[in-house]
């Protein structure tokens, strides 16, 4: 919370905290958040590997941010068309208008990158 921006955030420390949380209260959502912290710390490909390694990931099938994380990390890896499909699914699963708007913006970013 003290970092001025994402770049200054101690992502390695955050991954370590998620590791502890996974030991005391494991869940697919905690694992998904840990995967994003890994992506921030080690890069999107490592984050994707962590997402793909989530046990019981099927429990996240209707959670819009599972598809959104996949979309974000695929986009960061340069796979805009794959990312676009994930954001389309996330948008379909959105639970409210704010989520829908956020996910629509990410979907449109993928579309721009696909067309360029």
Phi, psi and omega in degrees: 000343182272346182291143179286335180199177184299326181294328181273355182289135178281076187299327177299318177296321180293320176300316179299320178294320176295325177299317178295314180299322178296332178283324185264333181211066184292143174199158177299327179291318176298318179297323178294316178295321177298319180299320178293322177295321176298317179300319179294324184275318189243356179111158187296327180295318178294322177297317177299318178300319179294322177296315182293340181269001183294124175287146180060031180300337178300335177292345180264004187304329181254009179269113187301333184278349170293308178296324180294319177297315177302316179298313181298315182289323175297319178298316179295334176278356179091015181255070188298322182291318177296316180300318181302318179296319178295317179293327176298316178294317179299318179298320178296326182272353183308142186262350179202173185294323180297315177298316181300316179297314179302312183290328175297319178298319179292321177300314180295325176298318177296319179299315178300316182291327179292322183280342182271000000 
